[in-house]
Structure formats: C-alpha cells, structure tokens
Amino acid sequence: MIKKKDPRILIINPFGIGDVIFSTPIAEILRKKFPDSFIAYICNRRSLELLGSDPNLNRVYVYERDEYKDMWERSRFRYFRRIFSAAGELKRQKFDILIDLSLAYQYTLFAMISGIKKRIGLNYKNRGRFLTDRIDIKGFDEKHVVDYYLEVLKFLGIDTAKDKVSVKIYVPALLAGRADAVLNDLGVRRGDLLVGIVPGCGASWGADAGYRRWDKKSFTVLADKLIEKYNARIILFGNKKEAGICAAIAGASKNKIIDHCGKTSIPEMAALMSRCRLVISNDGGPLHMAVGLGVDTVSIFGPVDEKIYGPYSDRGKHIVVCKKDLGCRPCYKKFKYKKCEERACLSGISAEDVFAAAESVLKK
C-alpha cells in the first residue's frame, strides 16, 4: 500500500509493441486511482511512437538496449556518461514507485540506485532480486500476459478483479484527421468495406519470424475471396522488412490490392487501421494495435498460445483461428519454441477457415 496521495510512478517495459500494449491497462488504472500523479514509462524506440500519445502518461523515456550495447563497444566513457546522466534524470524526477515488467534485474538495480524506494514487479529466475515486492513466475504459462501485469497492482492496494479491462492505444489527432485523406488518395471512398491484412508479424521474433507467419499464398486466396464476395477494399500493412511478403501477395492476386507495407510510421499505420472494418493478422504487435484501437480482428495463431498472447479486450469482436487438435501446439513456452520446418499448426489452416471467421465478423 502506498501512503502518498499522488505518488510519482515509473513503468518499465523494454519489450516489443505487443507486450507494451499489454501493459496499457496498468497506466489507465493508475491514472484513475491517482488522477494527479506523474506517471512515466520507459520503453524501446518503436514503442515510443505508440505511447507518446497515451493520455494516461505524462512522459515517455526511451531505452534502446542495442544503442547502449553499441555505445559500450565504441566508447566506455560515453557509455558511463549516458548511464550517469540517465540515473541523474530519474533521481531528479523523485519517483516513488517503480513497476518493472522487464523480467531482468538491471532495470530494478538502476532504479534502486536512482532512489526509487518501492519497486514492484515480476520475479523470473530470481531476476527480480532488487524488487521490494515481487510475484514469482516461471514464465507466462497459466493466464494472459495482461493478467500477469495487472497482478502487480495488488502491491498498491488496487484490486482489478471487477474492472472491465481492455488494451488501448491512441492515435494522435493530427494523424487521425489525415487518415481519410490518405485513403482517398489510395482510391478508398467513404462507404467502402475496408479490410486490413497484416501478413507479417512485427519485429519481435527477428530472423525467426517466419515460424509464426501463415502462408503468403493463403493470404492471397483469402484476399481474393473477400474482394469477390464482399467487394472489399484490401490494404496490406507491415514494416519495411516485410515489404517482399506484401508485394508477393499483391502481385499474385487476381484483383487490385493496396500494398501499403513499409510506407507508414507506427502511428500512421494505427490511424489507417482505425478506419478498417476488420483487420486480419498473424499473431504479433500489429494485431494488438488493431485490438487496442477497438477494431474487429481475425487472427491466425501457430506456435504461440492464444490464451496467453491472444487478443485482450471487451471491445469489438476478436476471433482466433488456430489448430486445436495438435498435440505439439502450442510449442512456444517459457520464451522458447521449437523450430519446426513442417509448421503443421499453420499449414493446417486453410484460406476457407480464415474466410469463414472473417464472414462471421462481417455479418455481425
């Protein structure tokens, strides 16, 4: 329990966009509980683009691990100068509470050195040894990640059991206003049935991202079926590294598809997604962006457990398509997965399976 009426609170989550979106209910609940508090967040550079417009946060700091690693290799002097500068900034902010979702000891140690007295979070493999209040976990394997995150709030006397909780992201007003103009330039008119498709899965799995992607040919068949039956306008989203995937889908289609992959910032993609009637996506950060916007989704899950990493919202309709009759699925457990070349969990999902799910949403 915290005694101060308006504590200064710092949240840390250095992971990918999906994980950061999973933490957005914490900021919202804290803002309701402590309306006049100063609430800050430390995240990576990609997530900054999303959190920068969150009205529940007063400030967002960037910590990019690779940048610090590169600095260490180039100049020890610059590295320590940056570290001491960052520690000084946190000390000046006089934070009362740290909520550490990093699953690593370094951030909590840094916060302790910076003078933050109450440090709460998740203790994975004893990496939370510098936390003052901790929840021991062996991984995310019993409930949704959001529920693990929310549990730490009990150390602040906050019970979230009866709350209606949804992940949320916010589009800057300027970009929201431009979205219609961008779509108009792309030939999308008001009244058109706009369906976003995300055939990649974001950046968090790096070189192994292919293990969680549904087949490009299946996405093409799905897009054509939506166009031919519903006269849907299809727009493809993704990052620059996924441009080849989107280009292959658009090139193989019998119909006109808007390939907008790699042509937007993350907030711009969110603004365009917010105009979609439906977003169809592999599991990953872009899926949770759509969920956070309140847009209906159909998602395709392979090695990852949808009960732990799936859509989390009481807004809109969200359908997960997956193979539930495979003994080896899900194989992603305790942050590890089997590099299975067969990928029966994804190859066993047909375009008809996903189209049927999309139809059930569109007919709602």
C-alpha positions in Angstrom: 0.0 0.0 0.0 1.3 3.5 -0.9 0.6 6.2 1.6 1.3 9.2 -0.6 -1.8 10.8 -2.2 -0.2 11.5 -5.6 2.8 9.2 -6.0 5.2 9.6 -8.9 5.2 6.4 -10.8 7.6 4.9 -13.3 6.7 1.9 -15.5 9.4 -0.1 -17.4 8.7 -2.5 -20.3 11.6 -2.8 -22.8 9.9 -5.5 -25.0 8.1 -5.3 -28.3 5.0 -3.4 -29.3 2.6 -6.3 -28.4 4.0 -6.6 -24.8 3.9 -2.8 -24.3 0.3 -2.7 -25.5 -0.5 -5.4 -22.9 0.7 -3.0 -20.2 -1.6 -0.1 -21.3 -4.3 -1.1 -18.8 -1.9 -0.5 -16.0 -1.4 3.1 -17.0 -5.2 3.6 -17.3 -5.9 2.1 -13.9 -3.2 4.1 -12.2 -4.5 7.3 -13.8 -8.0 6.6 -12.4 -6.6 5.6 -8.9 -4.1 8.5 -8.8 -5.5 11.2 -11.1 -3.0 13.9 -10.2 0.1 11.6 -10.2 3.1 12.0 -12.5 3.2 8.7 -14.5 6.2 8.0 -16.8 7.2 5.0 -18.9 10.5 3.6 -20.2 10.2 1.6 -23.4 12.1 1.0 -26.6 12.2 3.4 -29.6 9.5 1.6 -31.6 7.1 1.6 -28.7 7.7 5.3 -28.1 5.7 6.1 -31.3 2.6 4.4 -29.7 2.9 5.6 -26.1 3.7 9.2 -27.0 0.0 9.9 -27.4 -1.3 7.9 -24.4 -3.2 10.5 -22.3 -2.5 8.4 -19.1 1.2 9.1 -19.3 3.0 12.3 -18.5 6.3 11.4 -20.0 7.9 8.6 -22.0 11.6 7.8 -21.9 13.5 5.7 -24.4 15.9 2.9 -23.6 17.2 1.1 -26.6 19.4 -1.8 -25.5 21.2 -2.1 -28.8 22.1 1.5 -28.7 23.7 1.2 -25.3 25.5 -2.0 -26.4 26.9 -0.2 -29.4 28.0 2.7 -27.2 29.7 0.3 -24.8 31.7 -1.2 -27.7 32.6 2.2 -29.2 33.4 4.2 -26.0 33.3 3.2 -22.4 33.5 6.8 -21.4 30.4 7.8 -23.5 28.5 4.7 -22.1 29.1 5.6 -18.5 28.4 9.3 -19.1 25.0 8.3 -20.6 24.2 5.9 -17.7 25.0 8.5 -15.1 23.0 11.1 -17.0 20.0 8.8 -17.1 20.3 8.0 -13.4 20.5 11.6 -12.6 17.4 12.4 -14.6 15.4 9.7 -12.7 16.8 10.9 -9.4 15.6 14.4 -10.2 12.1 13.2 -11.0 11.9 11.7 -7.5 9.8 8.7 -8.4 8.1 7.0 -5.5 7.2 3.7 -7.3 8.7 1.5 -9.9 6.6 -1.0 -11.8 9.1 -3.3 -13.5 7.8 -5.6 -16.3 11.3 -6.3 -17.8 11.9 -9.7 -16.2 15.5 -8.6 -15.7 17.5 -7.3 -12.7 19.4 -4.5 -14.4 16.4 -2.1 -14.6 15.4 -2.6 -11.0 19.0 -2.2 -9.8 19.3 1.0 -11.9 16.0 2.3 -10.3 17.3 1.4 -6.8 20.5 3.4 -7.4 18.3 6.3 -8.7 16.5 6.4 -5.3 13.1 4.7 -6.1 12.2 3.1 -2.8 9.1 1.0 -3.7 10.0 -1.4 -6.6 7.3 -3.9 -7.7 7.3 -6.4 -10.5 7.6 -9.9 -11.7 10.4 -12.2 -10.5 11.5 -14.6 -13.2 14.5 -16.8 -12.5 15.4 -14.7 -9.5 16.0 -11.7 -11.7 13.7 -9.7 -9.5 16.0 -9.8 -6.5 16.2 -6.0 -6.3 12.4 -5.7 -6.2 10.8 -4.8 -2.8 7.6 -6.5 -3.8 7.6 -9.3 -6.3 5.4 -12.0 -7.9 7.4 -15.2 -8.6 6.7 -16.6 -12.1 8.2 -19.4 -14.2 7.1 -17.8 -17.4 3.8 -16.7 -18.9 2.0 -20.1 -19.0 -1.1 -20.0 -16.9 -3.1 -16.9 -17.9 -2.9 -14.0 -20.2 0.1 -11.7 -20.1 -2.2 -8.8 -19.3 -3.4 -10.6 -16.1 0.2 -11.2 -15.0 0.9 -7.5 -15.4 -2.3 -6.4 -13.6 -1.5 -8.6 -10.6 1.4 -6.4 -9.6 -1.0 -3.6 -8.8 -2.1 -5.5 -5.6 1.0 -4.1 -4.0 -0.5 -0.7 -4.4 -3.8 -1.8 -2.9 -5.5 -2.0 -6.2 -7.9 -4.8 -7.0 -8.6 -5.2 -10.7 -10.8 -8.3 -10.5 -14.0 -6.4 -11.1 -12.7 -4.0 -13.6 -13.6 -4.2 -17.3 -10.1 -4.1 -18.7 -9.1 -3.6 -22.3 -5.8 -2.8 -24.0 -5.9 0.6 -25.7 -3.8 2.7 -28.0 -4.4 6.3 -29.0 -4.0 7.9 -32.5 -2.7 11.5 -32.5 -5.5 13.8 -33.6 -3.4 15.2 -36.5 -2.9 11.7 -37.9 -6.5 10.7 -37.4 -7.5 13.7 -39.4 -5.1 12.8 -42.2 -6.2 9.1 -42.5 -9.2 9.8 -44.6 -7.2 11.9 -47.0 -4.6 9.2 -47.4 -7.2 6.6 -48.0 -8.9 8.9 -50.6 -5.6 9.2 -52.4 -5.4 5.4 -52.4 -8.8 5.2 -54.0 -10.8 4.2 -50.9 -14.1 6.0 -50.6 -16.4 6.5 -47.7 -18.7 3.6 -47.5 -16.2 1.1 -48.9 -15.7 -2.1 -46.9 -12.0 -1.6 -45.9 -10.2 -4.7 -44.6 -6.6 -4.5 -43.4 -4.4 -7.6 -43.8 -1.1 -8.0 -41.9 0.8 -11.0 -43.5 3.9 -10.3 -41.4 4.0 -10.4 -37.6 6.1 -7.4 -36.5 9.7 -7.3 -35.5 9.9 -9.1 -32.1 11.0 -12.6 -33.4 13.6 -11.2 -35.7 15.1 -13.8 -38.1 12.7 -16.4 -36.8 9.6 -14.5 -37.6 8.7 -17.0 -40.4 7.8 -19.6 -37.8 4.7 -17.6 -36.8 3.6 -16.5 -40.3 0.7 -18.0 -42.3 1.5 -18.8 -45.9 1.6 -15.9 -48.5 -0.5 -17.9 -51.0 -3.2 -18.5 -48.4 -3.4 -14.7 -47.7 -3.8 -14.1 -51.5 -6.6 -16.6 -51.8 -8.3 -15.0 -48.7 -8.0 -11.5 -50.1 -9.5 -12.5 -53.4 -12.4 -14.2 -51.7 -13.1 -11.1 -49.7 -12.9 -8.9 -52.8 -15.1 -11.2 -54.9 -17.8 -11.8 -52.4 -18.0 -8.6 -50.4 -16.4 -6.1 -52.9 -13.9 -5.4 -50.1 -11.0 -3.0 -50.5 -7.9 -4.7 -49.1 -5.0 -2.8 -47.7 -1.7 -4.6 -46.7 0.2 -3.4 -43.6 3.7 -4.2 -42.4 7.2 -2.9 -41.8 9.8 -2.4 -44.4 11.4 -5.8 -43.9 8.0 -7.4 -44.7 7.6 -5.5 -48.0 8.6 -8.5 -50.0 5.8 -10.6 -48.4 3.2 -8.0 -49.2 4.5 -7.4 -52.7 4.2 -11.2 -53.4 0.6 -11.2 -52.2 -0.5 -8.1 -54.1 1.3 -9.4 -57.3 -0.3 -12.8 -57.1 -3.9 -11.5 -56.6 -6.4 -11.6 -59.4 -7.7 -8.3 -58.1 -6.4 -4.9 -57.1 -4.9 -4.8 -53.6 -3.5 -1.7 -51.9 0.1 -2.5 -50.8 0.9 0.0 -48.1 3.5 -2.2 -46.4 6.6 -0.2 -45.1 5.1 3.1 -46.2 4.0 4.3 -42.7 5.2 5.0 -39.3 3.6 3.0 -36.5 1.2 5.8 -35.5 0.3 6.3 -39.2 -0.4 2.6 -39.5 -2.6 2.8 -36.4 -4.5 5.8 -37.9 -5.2 3.8 -41.1 -6.1 0.7 -39.2 -8.7 2.6 -37.2 -10.6 3.2 -40.4 -10.8 -0.5 -41.2 -13.9 -2.6 -40.7 -11.8 -5.6 -40.0 -8.1 -6.4 -39.6 -6.8 -9.9 -40.3 -3.4 -10.6 -39.0 -0.8 -13.2 -37.8 -0.1 -13.1 -34.1 2.1 -10.1 -33.3 2.3 -6.5 -32.4 0.1 -5.2 -35.3 -2.7 -7.5 -34.2 -2.7 -5.9 -30.8 -2.6 -2.4 -32.3 -5.9 -3.2 -34.0 -7.3 -4.7 -30.8 -6.2 -1.6 -28.9 -8.0 0.6 -31.4 -11.2 -1.3 -30.9 -11.2 -2.6 -34.4 -12.7 -6.1 -35.0 -10.0 -8.7 -35.7 -9.4 -12.2 -37.1 -6.0 -13.5 -36.0 -4.0 -16.6 -37.0 -2.0 -18.3 -34.3 0.5 -21.1 -34.8 3.2 -21.9 -32.3 2.0 -19.3 -29.8 -0.8 -19.9 -27.2 -3.7 -17.5 -27.9 -4.9 -17.9 -24.3 -1.7 -16.2 -23.2 -0.8 -13.9 -26.1 -4.1 -13.5 -27.9 -6.5 -10.5 -28.2 -7.4 -9.0 -24.9 -10.4 -6.7 -25.0 -14.0 -6.3 -24.1 -14.4 -4.0 -27.1 -15.3 -5.3 -30.6 -15.2 -8.9 -31.8 -12.0 -10.9 -32.0 -11.8 -14.4 -33.4 -8.7 -16.5 -33.3 -8.1 -19.2 -35.9 -5.8 -22.0 -34.8 -5.3 -25.8 -34.9 -6.6 -27.1 -31.6 -6.2 -30.8 -32.5 -2.3 -30.8 -32.5 -0.6 -32.3 -29.5 2.5 -30.3 -30.2 0.7 -27.0 -30.1 1.5 -24.5 -28.6 5.2 -25.1 -28.7 6.2 -21.6 -27.6 6.6 -22.0 -23.8 8.7 -20.1 -21.3 10.0 -17.9 -24.1 11.3 -20.8 -26.1 9.9 -22.6 -29.2 10.6 -25.5 -31.4 11.9 -24.5 -34.9 9.7 -26.9 -36.7 10.0 -26.8 -40.5 6.8 -28.6 -41.1 4.7 -26.0 -39.1 1.6 -28.1 -39.2 0.0 -25.6 -36.8 -0.1 -23.0 -39.6 -0.1 -25.1 -42.8 -3.1 -26.9 -41.5 -5.2 -23.7 -41.5 -6.9 -23.1 -44.9 -8.0 -19.9 -46.5 -11.5 -21.2 -46.1 -11.1 -21.4 -42.3 -10.0 -17.8 -42.1 -12.6 -16.6 -44.6 -15.3 -18.2 -42.5 -14.1 -16.4 -39.4 -14.0 -13.1 -41.4 -17.5 -13.7 -42.6 -18.8 -14.2 -39.1 -17.4 -10.8 -38.2 -18.6 -9.0 -41.3 -22.2 -10.4 -40.8 -22.3 -9.1 -37.2 
